[in-house]
Amino acid sequence: MKYGEFSVTKIVDAKSLEALLESWQGKKIVFTNGCFDILHRGHIDYLGKARDLGDKLFIGVNTDRSVSALKGPSRPIQDERSRMLILASLACVDAVMLFDDATPYSLIKSVQPDVLVKGSDYDYREIIGYDIVTAKGGSVTTIEFLPGFSTSSIEEKIKKL
């Protein structure tokens, strides 16, 4: 398999999800989600720390439609396929899958992760999927952001140009 093809194999759809999860039996699955529109050093730090919490890192990626609903009509900057391919190219990422709902609740319910992760701007008890993960004995945790590296700070720099 060529290296470029390897990234594509990490992109999961509804048809391949069950087989993937079956192949991961006995592994500690970490789940996080987001838009990941402008991938930056803060994301890399966050995703690496998330992956360190388990054996497999599964990322739910907002569709273009849901990014626009969340961030406004000028977003996303990169289309969903590009965002998924970029994330799938990272060594710390084991699988990426789109979700189009307002929240990743249904996807979390399907994946049944052992660890649910979001940034430290969330109260861990209010993270979508908290009930699903803790009901099965899993954990919900937050990760501190890398100071000075955020999509918002990049957008501010661009506006000043």
Buried (B, 14 or more C-beta within 10 A) or exposed (E): EEEEEEBEEBBBEEEEBEEBBEEBEEEBBBBBBBBBBBBBEBBBBBBBBBBEBBBBBBBBBBBBEBBBBEBEEEBBBBEBEEBBBBBBBBEBBBBBBBBEEEBBBEBBEBBBBBBBBBBEEBEBEEBBBBEBBBEEEBBBBBBEBBEEBBBEEBBEEEEEE
